[in-house]
């Protein structure tokens, strides 16, 4: 059982990034993609927040102007 488990772990490790350079590159690529995606999401969140704020302000002004 231990031999089978060891073989499975070794196969998984060698099937992906077999070298330290490969692991570093994959990690770097993942980090760059995460930063890029996070930036897009943050920009969209800011835009939406501003829209909600402006719409709320407008609704309050309309409700209180009567």
C-alpha positions in Angstrom: 0.0 0.0 0.0 2.8 2.4 0.9 4.6 1.6 -2.3 1.5 2.3 -4.4 0.9 5.6 -2.5 4.6 6.6 -3.0 4.4 5.7 -6.7 1.2 7.8 -7.2 2.7 10.8 -5.4 5.9 10.6 -7.5 3.9 10.3 -10.7 1.8 13.4 -9.9 4.9 15.4 -9.0 6.7 14.4 -12.2 3.8 14.9 -14.5 3.5 18.7 -13.9 6.5 20.9 -13.1 9.3 18.4 -13.0 12.0 21.1 -12.3 12.4 23.9 -9.9 12.6 26.3 -12.8 9.3 25.0 -14.1 7.6 25.3 -10.7 8.9 28.9 -10.4 7.6 29.8 -13.9 4.2 28.3 -13.3 4.0 30.1 -10.0 5.0 33.4 -11.6 2.5 33.0 -14.4 -0.3 32.2 -11.9 0.6 35.3 -9.8 0.7 37.6 -12.9 -2.7 36.3 -14.0 -4.1 36.8 -10.4 -2.9 40.4 -10.3 -4.3 41.1 -13.7 -7.7 39.6 -12.9 -7.8 41.3 -9.5 -7.1 44.7 -11.1 -10.0 44.2 -13.5 -12.4 43.2 -10.7 -11.3 46.1 -8.5 -11.9 48.6 -11.4 -15.3 47.2 -12.1 -16.1 47.3 -8.3 -15.1 51.0 -8.1 -17.3 51.8 -11.2 -20.3 50.0 -9.8 -19.8 51.6 -6.3 -19.7 55.1 -7.8 -22.9 54.4 -9.8 -24.7 53.1 -6.8 -23.6 56.1 -4.7 -24.7 58.5 -7.4 -28.1 56.8 -7.9 -28.7 56.7 -4.1 -27.8 60.4 -3.8 -30.1 61.2 -6.6 -33.0 59.2 -5.1 -32.5 60.8 -1.7 -32.5 64.3 -3.3 -35.6 63.5 -5.3 -37.4 62.1 -2.2 -36.5 65.1 0.0 -37.1 67.9 -2.6 -40.9 67.6 -2.4 
